[in-house]
Amino acid sequence: NIQAEVQKKLDVISNEIFLEANEWGGHLAGMASEEMEHPYPIPHRYPKGEFLLLFDPLDGSSNIDVNVSVGTIFSVLRCPEGMEPTEEAFLQPGTKQVCAGYAIYGPSTLLVLTVGDGVAVFTLNRESGSFILSQENLRIPEDTKEFAINASNIRYWEPPVKRYVDELLAGKDGPRGQDFNMRWVASMVADVHRIMSRGGIFMYPADAKNKAQGGKLRIMYEANPMAFIVEQAGGAATDGHRRILDIQPTALHQRVPVILGSKNEVDRVTAYHQN
């Protein structure tokens, strides 16, 4: 793909399914995908709408071979009036999102959705093929005893992140006075859904390995939609210095550091960066 990552066959198939399922409905002016270098304008043979759809068609695809939960992340923006769905039209801050969500393909298939008025969870009924509302007004606990980070990158971490994780690992003998558990699935959808369900903090921070490219996760396809969902559930999302939703993107495939989840923990890590 555009990030020079090796694509699995299912990534490509998922991308094609998304394009084919959404190009004909009349609601969209264009689409953009993590798997495509350029935006995809709606073909002239279909009616054109006023919205832009951005998506990561198969998040966590490195886990396919070992049968770990993967998912889809998406975001919806309005196409600026009078503009064609070029890259410039998509470059809007996360505050401009009108809808965001993710689907997680696990033991059950769930759709987690926000339109800016809280977060709802829908469960796929396999017999009817429809999604049934299973939870309204999902809220993330403000405090947590779980954190998610790829600890194999510890030698690359910046001091604020290392300080924070060291405090958590010190447990009840350290400054936090309680034990914490570490979780890491390497599928953002799976890690974030666990946090949505029972609290926690997810971190893919800037480090010496990814800082030159701005971070690891893509702001348009991963960071913005997840930040919108998490904030609507009472959590917080920053890049260590500023609210993710306030960032003005400058490129379609721009990457950013991501720290999101239970508000009190995100605020603590962000404060460490600012000190």
N, C-alpha and C positions, 0 to 999 in steps of 0.2 A: 504494500500500500504506500501512500504518500510519505509515511514515517519510516519507510524502509524496513518495516517489520515483516517477517514471513507470515503470509496469510494462509490459514487453513482453508480447506475447501468449503467448510460450513460457513466461514465468514463471508465468502463470496456469494454463496447461495442465499444466505440471510439478507445480504444487501440487495440482491436482485428481487427477492420476495417483497421487501419494503418498498422498493421503487414501483413494482408492478401493482401492489395493493393500494398505493396512495396516489398514483398519477392521474387516475380517471375520475376521482370523486367530485371535482369542481370546487374544492375548498382551498387548494394550494396554488401558489404562484411558482414555487420551486422547492427543492429539497437539497440538503447537504449531508454528506455522510463521512464518518471517519475513514471509510474505505475508499473514498473518491477524492481526487486532487481538486476538482472544480465543482461548483454547484451544478445541480441538475434542474434546468427549467422544465416546467410542465410542457409536454409536446403540444403542438398547435392543434392536433386532432382532438384534444380534450378541453373541456371548459376550464378557465383559469380563475382561481380564487384569490383571496387577500392574505393568506397565511404562508409562512415559511416553516418547513419541518426540518429539524436537524436530528440526527440519530447515530448512535453506535449500535449497529445491528446485532452484534454478538459480543457482549462484554465478557471477559474472562475466558476467551476461547482457548487459552493455553491449558485449561482444565478439562477440555472435552474428552481427551484420551483417558482420563482417570475418573470420568463420570461425576465430577463435582458440579454443583449448580452454576449455571451461566445465566445471562439475561440480556435484555435490551434496554437501552436508555434513550429517551427522546425529549425534545424541547420544541415548543411552538412559539414563533414570533409573528408579529404583523409585518407584512411587506410594506415599507414606507410608501406613502401615496406618490404615485407618479414615477416610481422606480421599477426597473426591471430586476428580476431575481439574480443579480450579479453578486459577486463576493461582497461588495460594499453594502448591499442591502442586508446581508446577514450579520454584519459586524455591529451588533447592538449589545449593550450591557445586559447582564442577567436580570436586572430590574424590569426590563421590557418584556420578559416572558409572559405569555398569557396562559400557558399550560406547560406542565412537565410531568414526566412519569418514568417508571421503569417496570418491566416485566421480569419476573424471576422464574426460571424453569427448573423447579426442584421436585420434591415429592408431590407437591401440588403446584399448579401454575397460578401465580398471583400477579395482579396489576395494581401498582401503587401510584396514585394520581393526585395532582393538585391543579386547581385552576385559580389559585390565589386566595382561597377561602378555606384553609385547612387541608388535611390529607385524608383520602379515603382509600380503602383496600378492597379489591374485588378478587374473587376466586373463580377460576374457570370451572364451569360445570361441563364435564367431558361428554355427558349424554346429550345435552342441548346445544353445546358449542357456544354458550353465552357466558359472560362474566356476571357473577352475582355479588352484590354489595355484601361484604362480610365484616367490615369495620369502618366506622365513621370517626372523624376527628381524632386520628391517631396522634399521640403525643409522645415525645422522647423524654424520659426522665432527665432532670437537670443534672443529677449527679450519677456517677457510675463507678464500677469496679473493674471494668474491662477496657482494654485498648487494643487497637489494631495497627500494626506497623510492620514493615519488612525488616526484621532485626539483622538480617545479613548485611545490611547497608550501614551498620553502626559506624564503621570506620570513615564513612563519608559524611556523617551528619554534622550539622552546624551546632555550635555550643548550646543554643536555647533548646533544641530538640533533645540533645544528649542529656542536658540537665533534667528536663521533664521526665524522660524515660528512666533515667537513673533513680529519680525519686519514686517512681512507680515500682520499679524492681526492688527497691529497698524495703517495700512493704511496711508492715507494722513496726519494724525497727527503724524506719526512716522518718523523714519530716512529715510525710502524709499520715502516718500512724495507722495505716490499714493495708491489707494485702490487695493486690490487683492481679488480674489474669490477662495474659496476652493471647490474642486471636489473630490469625492471618490466613485467609483463604486464597488470596491472589486473584480474586474475582470481586471487583468493586461492588457490583450489585449484591453479591452474597454478604460481603462485609458490611455494607451500609444497611441492608435489610435487617441484619442482626441488631444493629444499633437502633434502627427504627422500632424494633420489637421490644428490646429490653435495655436500651441505653448503651453508651460507650462512646469512644472517640476513635475516628479513623484518620490516619496521618499518612500522606505521601508527600513529605516536605521537600523543599529545595535542599540539595546536598551537593557535594563536590563532584558527583558523577553526572548529575542532570542540570546543574545550575546554568551551564552555557546555553542550554536550549530552553531555559525558563522554568523547568520543572518536568514532571513526567506525564501528568494527565492533561487532556485537552479541555480547554475552557468551554468550548461551544458544545461539545458532545457528552462530556462527563461532569466537569466541575459545576457549570451553571445549572443544569437541570437538577443535579443532586443537591446543590446548595439551596435552590428554591424549595425543593421538597423538605429538606431538613429544617429550614427556617419556618416553613409553614407548620411543622410539627413541634415548634417550640425550641428547636436547637439552634446552632450557630455554625457558620462556615466562613473561614478566612484563608488567606494565603500565608498567614503568619504575621502580616502587617496590616492588611485591609480586608474589608468584607468582599468576598468573591463576587457577589452580585453587583458591586459598584465598579468593577474593573471594566474599562472600555477596551474591548478586544481590537487588535490591529491586524490580525490574520486569521483566516478560517481554521487553520490547524494549530493555532497558538497553544502553548502548554503553560501550565501554572502549578505552583505548589498547592496542595489541598490539605486543610485541617478542618474536619467537620464532625458534628455529633452533639453530645450533651453540652449544653451551653456553658456551664461552669468550668468544665475541663478545657473547652476550646478557648474561653476567655483567659484561662491561666497560661496556656501555651503561647497565645498571642501576646500576652503581657511580658512573657520571658523574651520574646523577640524584640519588643519595644524597649526593654531595659538595656 
